[in-house]
Structure formats: C-alpha cells, structure tokens
C-alpha cells in the first residue's frame, strides 16, 4: 500500500552468525543420552526455531502460552522447536512445568546464547538456519514482528505459518533487558 511501511521482525542486513562452537545445554533427566552440544551439532539436520525466555520477568510468563502455540505449529516441519531459558535447570523446570518435557529446552544461566544471538530484549523469537545464520529475530512481543519470524521459518521450511496474533495472545509489550 502506498505510504505504509511494512512492519517486520528485525532482519539483519548481514545475518548474525553465532559461533558454531557455542555450547547449548539441554534440560534433560539423562545427561548422558542428551549431552551439551555445540550449536553446529544441533543444526546438522534441522534449522532451529527458538523462543528465549527470562523466567524472572512477568513478560516471559505473559508470552509463554503464545510461544508454545507457535512452536507447536512448527513441530513437524524441518526445524527443531525449542525454548531457551535463562535460569538453572531446577528453575527452568519450575517455570515451564510439564512443558519442560514437551519441548527441547536449553538452559542459559550465563546468557552466553543471548549474547551470541545479539539479543537485547527478552522474550525473543529467533530462527537459526542450518547454515548457522540468524536471518530473523523478534524481541519483546509485537505480533507483527513474531509473525514475520514465523513467516521466514515457513518460507524456509515450506510449511504453513501459524496465525499471529490469535485469540488469547497478549497485547504488545516491549520486554525487558536481555542483559542485566
């Protein structure tokens, strides 16, 4: 439309490329079966769609149901869906409850992943392609920005993007600083 700028997620001119050696530690009862692995190893077969949450903020709890709905919609696509929580394993389990068993969950107490992904605000929704680049990320909660990230995932994986916003989603909010 003439005179209207499209609203989209932060799309990097040069995509952010975190180190493939960045260690992601999954929340698992059996750490031998599910050891910490480098980001590059998590991306060998699938892309990664992840929502990054800070369980110590209201904003991350406000978006949790929406994040889960969006990630579930990509569950059978060619992307791994995950949550990254900036807390200890015990705190992450407490925050997520039964969702900790439904999703691939990484803990990021030291916020090394947050820094590597160049996030400034949480919650965040990021798409990491199998080549290790992050072509789209939304920070805070803005439905149009999250929709743009979801559409990037859908376009890349030949999947259908979920409806964003949907009934029950919160109103927009800016989020909280990713690094204290």
Order of alpha helices (4+ residues) and beta strands (2+ residues): beta-beta-beta-alpha-beta-alpha-beta-alpha-alpha-beta-alpha-beta-beta-beta-beta-alpha-beta
